[in-house]
Amino acid sequence: MMNLNRIFTNQRTGNNPHTKASRTDFQRDFDRIIFSSAFRRLQNKTQVFPLPGSVFVHNRLTHSLEVSSVGRSLGSVMGEYIHDHFKDDLTEEARSFYLHNLGHVIAAACLCHDVGNPAFGHSGEDAIASYFERNENDLKPKFNEKEWADLVNFEGNANAIRVLAQQQQGKDEGGIQLTFSTLASIAKYPCEAIAKQKGIIHRKKFGFFQNEKDIFLEIAEGTGLISESREPHIFKRHPFVWLVEAADDICYNIIDMEDAHRLGIVSTADCKNLFFELVKSETDDVNRIDRKLASISNENEQISYLRAKVINALINKSLEMYRQHFDTILEGNLDKALLDLYKSENRTLQDIETFSIEKIYNHKAVVEIENAGYNVMYELLDHFIPSILKSSDQRKSYDIKALKLLPKQFLYEAGTDYQKVLGVIDFVSGMTDNYATDLYRKIKGIDIGMTV
């Protein structure tokens, strides 16, 4: 079982000496993420619906801000719970951390949980992975088994650790130098790509690239992760991960429905009924909610009111599930996400998921952007990767010109083929939807003209 006194630390990537400041180390994590370029770029990355449009819908940045708000609530309440119920087992430092800082850690982790996601949502991830699958005969011999597993299973969660913690060419060591506590809290799948296995919650995907394995092992050691295997490396989830995951699940389950309503994809009646049924299952004060709804004439505001009630109900259920399964979580043996545990006993939440898959995630506009995004990302990789893998004496003029489009921080000419390719992936996966589309149109000759 994990030791509550050892699962947090203010140690940072980059090994910089501790500095005194008016903010705690964990508050500083939040601020560093807010001011990072990787976080800013989320404002032009698709959440679900195409961007931009005449009707405001969520992008990755607004989604992350809302997840962070929910996460802060979850972390603060659970911090008080741990402080009160395990006071005799905690050191003075630990009591202070749980009472005052767990909310900051969960908020910061929620804020950056999507920074590794490429443009165009999950289709961007699929495009990167399938580029290597579709070119296996030419590319696979250039990498070892574990490196190849990273590439054909490209994953936004693993990429987030890289974006936040790796040292780019010409930049400072340790990325944006977050605490190990925050980084451990976003590691939903703390294993190597070669160890991923469907049906096992902490191995459904993978959590770090081979290039960042040493960094991740430091994080695991610093936060007391339970090791399940050393070859390949597999760890149990950090206890804080469940709260970050719950905050994300709460928001995307509910906010995507609200966005679909604003776009006219989901009717007011359907959205209202689903939200109201869920609220009704978790409150005794149905009459007061009915009266409040009757006093609001604007349909969007009615949905917003119910959305707030639903999120509050799901926060409370997540906290209940977390407390109920806390020992199992500390042992590393919980096998379902908190919201999935609740979903198994609540039919309305199941109905919302089924409805979302049918009416939202398979809507024509969503499928179109996924198809377009897949092709854009695939073609961008195909423009750069063959050229970067040629030795300098084998490159033709078109290879040289292609590589001139790569910013210097993404060029690892002295590195291995694996590191060179990761540099290209860093560049392409970091692009916003708009930038990726614009560059694609230019290199394909669809748009020709000078831009500065």
C-alpha positions as CSV (number, residue, x, y, z in Angstrom):
1,M,0.0,0.0,0.0
2,M,1.3,3.5,-0.9
3,N,2.5,5.7,2.0
4,L,0.5,8.9,2.2
5,N,3.6,10.7,3.5
6,R,5.6,9.7,0.4
7,I,3.3,10.2,-2.6
8,F,3.9,13.9,-2.9
9,T,7.1,15.9,-3.4
10,N,8.1,19.5,-4.5
11,Q,11.0,18.1,-6.4
12,R,11.0,19.3,-10.0
13,T,12.3,18.2,-13.4
14,G,15.5,19.9,-14.2
15,N,17.0,19.6,-10.7
16,N,16.9,23.3,-10.0
17,P,17.5,24.4,-6.4
18,H,14.4,25.2,-4.4
19,T,13.6,28.9,-4.3
20,K,11.4,30.8,-1.8
21,A,8.3,32.5,-3.1
22,S,5.0,33.8,-1.9
23,R,3.3,30.9,-3.6
24,T,3.7,27.3,-2.8
25,D,5.5,25.0,-5.2
26,F,2.2,23.5,-6.3
27,Q,0.6,26.9,-7.0
28,R,3.7,27.7,-9.0
29,D,3.0,24.6,-11.2
30,F,-0.4,26.0,-12.0
31,D,1.0,29.4,-13.0
32,R,3.8,27.9,-15.1
33,I,1.3,25.9,-17.1
34,I,-0.9,28.9,-17.6
35,F,2.0,30.9,-19.1
36,S,3.4,28.0,-21.2
37,S,3.2,28.1,-25.0
38,A,1.9,24.5,-25.0
39,F,-1.1,25.5,-22.9
40,R,-1.8,28.6,-25.0
41,R,-1.9,26.5,-28.2
42,L,-4.8,24.5,-26.8
43,Q,-7.1,27.5,-27.7
44,N,-7.0,26.5,-31.3
45,K,-7.1,22.7,-30.9
46,T,-10.4,20.9,-31.4
47,Q,-12.2,19.4,-28.5
48,V,-15.1,17.8,-30.4
49,F,-16.7,20.2,-32.8
50,P,-14.9,22.0,-35.7
51,L,-13.3,25.4,-34.9
52,P,-14.1,28.2,-35.3
53,G,-17.8,28.8,-35.8
54,S,-20.5,31.4,-35.3
55,V,-21.6,29.6,-32.2
56,F,-19.1,29.3,-29.3
57,V,-18.1,25.8,-28.4
58,H,-15.4,24.4,-26.3
59,N,-11.8,24.0,-27.5
60,R,-9.1,22.1,-25.6
61,L,-8.1,25.2,-23.6
62,T,-11.6,26.1,-22.3
63,H,-12.2,22.4,-21.6
64,S,-8.9,22.2,-19.6
65,L,-9.8,25.3,-17.6
66,E,-13.2,23.8,-16.7
67,V,-11.6,20.4,-15.8
68,S,-9.1,22.3,-13.6
69,S,-12.0,24.0,-11.8
70,V,-13.7,20.7,-11.1
71,G,-10.3,19.1,-10.2
72,R,-9.6,21.8,-7.6
73,S,-12.9,21.1,-5.9
74,L,-12.2,17.3,-5.9
75,G,-8.6,17.8,-4.6
76,S,-9.6,20.3,-1.9
77,V,-12.4,18.1,-0.5
78,M,-10.3,14.9,-0.6
79,G,-7.3,16.8,0.9
80,E,-9.5,17.7,4.0
81,Y,-10.8,14.1,4.1
82,I,-7.2,12.6,4.1
83,H,-6.1,15.2,6.7
84,D,-9.0,14.5,9.0
85,H,-9.1,10.7,8.7
86,F,-5.4,9.9,8.6
87,K,-4.1,12.6,10.9
88,D,-2.3,10.3,13.2
89,D,-0.5,8.6,10.3
90,L,0.6,11.8,8.7
91,T,3.8,13.9,9.2
92,E,3.3,17.6,9.9
93,E,4.5,18.3,6.3
94,A,1.9,15.8,4.9
95,R,-0.9,17.3,7.0
96,S,-0.1,20.7,5.6
97,F,0.1,19.4,2.1
98,Y,-3.3,17.6,2.1
99,L,-5.1,20.5,3.9
100,H,-3.7,23.3,1.8
101,N,-2.1,22.0,-1.4
102,L,-3.7,18.9,-2.8
103,G,-6.3,21.1,-4.5
104,H,-3.5,23.0,-6.3
105,V,-1.9,19.8,-7.5
106,I,-5.1,18.4,-8.9
107,A,-6.0,21.7,-10.5
108,A,-2.5,22.0,-12.1
109,A,-2.6,18.4,-13.4
110,C,-6.1,18.9,-14.9
111,L,-4.9,22.1,-16.5
112,C,-2.1,20.3,-18.4
113,H,-3.7,16.9,-18.9
114,D,-4.3,17.6,-22.6
115,V,-1.1,19.5,-23.6
116,G,0.2,16.4,-25.4
117,N,-2.9,16.0,-27.6
118,P,-2.3,16.9,-31.3
119,A,-4.6,19.0,-33.4
120,F,-8.0,17.6,-34.6
121,G,-8.7,15.5,-31.5
122,H,-8.2,11.8,-31.4
123,S,-7.9,11.6,-35.2
124,G,-4.6,13.5,-34.9
125,E,-3.3,10.8,-32.6
126,D,-4.6,8.1,-35.0
127,A,-2.9,9.8,-37.9
128,I,0.5,9.8,-36.2
129,A,0.3,6.2,-35.1
130,S,-1.0,5.0,-38.5
131,Y,1.7,6.8,-40.4
132,F,4.2,4.4,-38.9
133,E,2.0,1.4,-39.3
134,R,1.4,2.1,-43.0
135,N,5.1,2.6,-43.6
136,E,6.3,-0.3,-41.5
137,N,8.4,-1.9,-44.2
138,D,10.5,1.2,-44.7
139,L,10.6,2.5,-41.2
140,K,10.5,-0.3,-38.6
141,P,14.2,-1.5,-39.3
142,K,15.4,1.9,-38.1
143,F,14.2,1.5,-34.5
144,N,14.4,-1.0,-31.7
145,E,11.4,-2.8,-30.5
146,K,10.5,-0.4,-27.7
147,E,11.0,2.7,-29.9
148,W,8.8,1.3,-32.6
149,A,6.1,0.5,-30.0
150,D,6.1,4.2,-29.0
151,L,5.6,5.3,-32.6
152,V,2.9,2.9,-33.7
153,N,1.0,3.5,-30.5
154,F,1.4,7.3,-30.3
155,E,-0.5,8.6,-27.4
156,G,-1.4,12.1,-26.2
157,N,-1.0,11.1,-22.5
158,A,2.6,10.0,-23.0
159,N,3.3,13.0,-25.2
160,A,2.1,15.3,-22.4
161,I,5.0,14.0,-20.2
162,R,7.4,14.8,-23.1
163,V,6.0,18.2,-23.8
164,L,6.1,19.2,-20.1
165,A,9.4,17.6,-19.0
166,Q,11.8,17.1,-21.9
167,Q,14.6,19.5,-22.8
168,Q,14.2,20.8,-26.3
169,Q,17.1,21.9,-28.4
170,G,18.6,25.2,-27.1
171,K,16.1,25.3,-24.2
172,D,16.4,24.8,-20.4
173,E,16.6,21.4,-18.8
174,G,13.4,19.9,-17.5
175,G,10.9,21.5,-19.8
176,I,8.7,23.8,-17.8
177,Q,10.0,22.2,-14.6
178,L,6.8,21.1,-12.9
179,T,6.9,19.1,-9.6
180,F,6.9,15.3,-9.8
181,S,3.6,15.4,-7.9
182,T,1.8,17.2,-10.7
183,L,3.4,15.1,-13.4
184,A,2.5,11.8,-11.6
185,S,-1.1,13.0,-11.4
186,I,-1.5,13.0,-15.2
187,A,0.1,9.6,-15.7
188,K,-3.1,7.5,-16.3
189,Y,-1.1,4.7,-18.0
190,P,2.2,4.5,-16.2
191,C,3.8,1.9,-18.3
192,E,6.0,1.5,-21.4
193,A,4.3,1.2,-24.8
194,I,5.4,-2.4,-25.2
195,A,3.5,-3.2,-22.0
196,K,0.1,-1.7,-23.0
197,Q,-2.8,-4.2,-22.8
198,K,-6.5,-3.6,-23.3
199,G,-8.8,-4.4,-20.4
200,I,-6.3,-3.3,-17.8
201,I,-7.0,0.2,-16.7
202,H,-3.5,1.4,-16.0
203,R,-2.2,-0.3,-19.2
204,K,-4.9,0.5,-21.7
205,K,-2.4,2.9,-23.3
206,F,1.1,4.0,-22.3
207,G,2.5,6.8,-20.3
208,F,6.0,7.8,-21.5
209,F,8.2,7.5,-24.5
210,Q,11.6,5.7,-24.3
211,N,13.3,9.1,-24.6
212,E,11.7,10.2,-21.3
213,K,11.9,6.9,-19.5
214,D,14.6,8.0,-17.1
215,I,12.6,11.2,-16.3
216,F,9.5,9.1,-15.6
217,L,11.5,6.7,-13.4
218,E,12.6,9.7,-11.3
219,I,9.0,10.8,-11.0
220,A,7.9,7.3,-10.0
221,E,10.6,7.1,-7.4
222,G,9.9,10.6,-6.1
223,T,6.2,10.0,-5.6
224,G,6.4,6.4,-4.4
225,L,4.6,4.6,-7.3
226,I,4.1,0.9,-6.8
227,S,6.2,-1.1,-9.4
228,E,4.4,-3.9,-11.0
229,S,7.2,-4.9,-13.4
230,R,10.7,-3.7,-14.2
231,E,11.0,-5.2,-17.6
232,P,9.1,-3.7,-19.2
233,H,8.4,-1.0,-16.7
234,I,4.9,-1.0,-15.4
235,F,3.6,1.0,-12.4
236,K,0.3,1.2,-10.6
237,R,-1.5,4.5,-10.9
238,H,-0.7,7.3,-8.5
239,P,-3.7,7.9,-6.2
240,F,-4.1,11.5,-7.5
241,V,-4.7,10.3,-11.1
242,W,-8.2,9.1,-10.2
243,L,-9.2,12.6,-9.2
244,V,-7.8,14.1,-12.4
245,E,-9.5,11.5,-14.5
246,A,-12.8,12.0,-12.7
247,A,-12.7,15.8,-13.3
248,D,-12.0,15.1,-17.1
249,D,-14.8,12.5,-17.3
250,I,-17.3,14.8,-15.6
251,C,-16.6,17.7,-17.9
252,Y,-16.5,15.9,-21.3
253,N,-19.5,13.8,-20.6
254,I,-21.6,16.8,-19.8
255,I,-20.1,19.8,-21.6
256,D,-20.1,18.0,-25.0
257,M,-23.8,17.6,-24.6
258,E,-24.2,21.3,-23.8
259,D,-22.1,22.3,-26.9
260,A,-24.2,20.0,-29.1
261,H,-27.4,21.7,-27.8
262,R,-26.0,25.2,-28.6
263,L,-25.2,24.0,-32.1
264,G,-28.7,22.6,-32.6
265,I,-27.5,19.0,-32.9
266,V,-29.3,17.9,-29.7
267,S,-32.8,19.2,-29.0
268,T,-33.6,21.2,-25.8
269,A,-36.1,18.5,-24.8
270,D,-33.5,15.7,-25.1
271,C,-30.8,17.6,-23.3
272,K,-33.1,18.8,-20.6
273,N,-34.6,15.4,-20.0
274,L,-31.2,13.6,-19.7
275,F,-29.7,16.3,-17.4
276,F,-32.8,16.5,-15.3
277,E,-33.1,12.7,-14.8
278,L,-29.5,12.6,-13.6
279,V,-30.0,15.5,-11.2
280,K,-33.2,14.0,-10.0
281,S,-31.4,10.7,-9.2
282,E,-29.1,12.5,-6.8
283,T,-31.3,15.1,-5.1
284,D,-34.4,15.3,-2.9
285,D,-35.0,18.9,-3.9
286,V,-36.7,18.3,-7.3
287,N,-39.4,20.9,-6.7
288,R,-36.9,23.7,-6.1
289,I,-35.1,22.8,-9.4
290,D,-38.5,22.7,-11.2
291,R,-39.4,26.2,-9.9
292,K,-35.9,27.5,-10.9
293,L,-36.3,26.2,-14.4
294,A,-39.7,27.7,-14.8
295,S,-38.3,31.1,-13.9
296,I,-35.7,30.9,-16.8
297,S,-37.2,31.5,-20.2
298,N,-33.9,31.2,-22.2
299,E,-33.4,27.6,-23.3
300,N,-29.5,27.9,-23.3
301,E,-29.7,29.2,-19.7
302,Q,-32.0,26.4,-18.7
303,I,-29.4,23.9,-20.0
304,S,-26.6,25.8,-18.3
305,Y,-28.4,25.7,-15.0
306,L,-29.0,22.0,-15.3
307,R,-25.4,21.4,-16.4
308,A,-24.1,23.1,-13.2
309,K,-26.4,20.9,-11.1
310,V,-25.3,17.8,-13.0
311,I,-21.6,18.6,-12.5
312,N,-22.1,19.2,-8.8
313,A,-23.9,15.9,-8.5
314,L,-21.1,14.1,-10.3
315,I,-18.4,15.8,-8.2
316,N,-20.2,14.5,-5.1
317,K,-20.5,11.0,-6.5
318,S,-16.9,10.9,-7.5
319,L,-15.8,12.0,-4.0
320,E,-18.1,9.3,-2.5
321,M,-16.6,6.6,-4.8
322,Y,-13.0,7.8,-4.0
323,R,-13.6,7.6,-0.3
324,Q,-15.3,4.3,-0.6
325,H,-12.5,2.7,-2.6
326,F,-9.6,4.7,-1.0
327,D,-7.8,1.7,0.4
328,T,-8.0,-0.2,-2.9
329,I,-6.7,2.9,-4.7
330,L,-3.7,3.1,-2.3
331,E,-3.0,-0.6,-3.0
332,G,-3.1,0.1,-6.7
333,N,-5.8,-2.4,-7.3
334,L,-8.9,-0.3,-8.4
335,D,-9.8,-1.5,-11.8
336,K,-12.4,1.0,-12.9
337,A,-12.5,4.8,-13.2
338,L,-14.6,6.5,-10.6
339,L,-17.3,7.7,-13.0
340,D,-17.4,4.2,-14.5
341,L,-18.1,2.8,-11.0
342,Y,-21.0,5.2,-10.7
343,K,-22.2,4.6,-14.3
344,S,-22.6,0.9,-13.5
345,E,-25.3,1.8,-10.9
346,N,-26.9,4.8,-12.7
347,R,-28.8,4.2,-15.8
348,T,-29.2,7.9,-16.7
349,L,-25.4,8.3,-17.0
350,Q,-25.3,5.3,-19.3
351,D,-28.0,6.9,-21.4
352,I,-26.1,10.1,-21.7
353,E,-23.0,8.2,-22.9
354,T,-25.0,6.2,-25.4
355,F,-26.8,9.3,-26.6
356,S,-23.5,11.2,-27.0
357,I,-21.9,8.4,-29.1
358,E,-24.9,8.2,-31.4
359,K,-25.9,11.9,-31.8
360,I,-22.7,13.8,-31.1
361,Y,-19.5,11.8,-31.7
362,N,-20.8,10.3,-34.9
363,H,-22.4,13.6,-36.2
364,K,-21.4,14.4,-39.8
365,A,-19.6,17.6,-38.8
366,V,-17.5,15.7,-36.2
367,V,-16.7,12.9,-38.6
368,E,-15.7,15.4,-41.4
369,I,-13.2,17.2,-39.2
370,E,-11.8,13.9,-38.0
371,N,-11.3,12.7,-41.6
372,A,-9.8,16.1,-42.6
373,G,-7.6,16.2,-39.6
374,Y,-6.3,12.7,-40.1
375,N,-5.2,13.5,-43.7
376,V,-3.6,16.8,-42.8
377,M,-1.5,15.3,-39.9
378,Y,-0.6,12.3,-42.0
379,E,0.6,14.4,-44.9
380,L,2.6,16.7,-42.7
381,L,4.5,13.8,-41.2
382,D,5.1,12.4,-44.7
383,H,6.6,15.7,-45.7
384,F,9.2,15.8,-43.0
385,I,10.0,12.2,-41.8
386,P,11.5,10.7,-44.9
387,S,13.8,13.8,-45.2
388,I,14.9,13.9,-41.5
389,L,15.8,10.1,-41.7
390,K,18.2,10.6,-44.6
391,S,21.9,11.3,-43.8
392,S,23.0,14.8,-44.7
393,D,25.0,13.5,-47.7
394,Q,21.9,11.7,-49.1
395,R,19.5,14.6,-48.9
396,K,18.3,16.1,-52.2
397,S,17.3,19.8,-52.5
398,Y,13.7,19.0,-51.7
399,D,14.7,17.3,-48.5
400,I,16.8,20.3,-47.5
401,K,14.0,22.7,-48.2
402,A,11.5,20.6,-46.3
403,L,13.7,20.6,-43.2
404,K,14.1,24.4,-43.4
405,L,10.5,24.5,-42.3
406,L,11.3,22.8,-39.0
407,P,12.1,25.2,-36.2
408,K,15.6,24.7,-34.7
409,Q,14.3,23.4,-31.3
410,F,12.8,20.4,-33.1
411,L,15.9,19.4,-35.1
412,Y,18.0,16.7,-33.4
413,E,20.5,16.2,-36.2
414,A,23.1,14.7,-33.8
415,G,20.6,12.3,-32.3
416,T,19.4,8.8,-33.2
417,D,16.8,8.2,-35.8
418,Y,14.3,7.8,-33.0
419,Q,15.1,11.2,-31.6
420,K,15.0,12.8,-35.0
421,V,11.5,11.4,-35.6
422,L,10.3,12.5,-32.2
423,G,11.5,16.0,-33.0
424,V,9.2,16.0,-36.1
425,I,6.4,14.6,-34.0
426,D,6.9,17.4,-31.5
427,F,6.5,20.0,-34.2
428,V,3.5,18.4,-35.9
429,S,1.6,17.4,-32.7
430,G,2.2,20.8,-31.2
431,M,0.4,22.6,-34.1
432,T,-3.0,24.1,-33.7
433,D,-5.7,23.1,-36.1
434,N,-5.4,26.3,-38.0
435,Y,-1.6,26.2,-38.3
436,A,-1.6,22.6,-39.4
437,T,-4.2,23.3,-42.0
438,D,-2.4,26.4,-43.3
439,L,0.9,24.6,-43.6
440,Y,-0.7,21.6,-45.3
441,R,-2.3,23.9,-47.9
442,K,1.0,25.7,-48.5
443,I,3.2,22.6,-48.9
444,K,0.6,21.0,-51.2
445,G,0.5,24.1,-53.4
446,I,-3.2,24.7,-52.6
447,D,-2.3,28.2,-51.2
448,I,0.6,30.0,-52.7
449,G,1.7,33.4,-51.5
450,M,4.0,35.0,-49.1
451,T,3.3,35.1,-45.3
452,V,5.5,36.5,-42.7
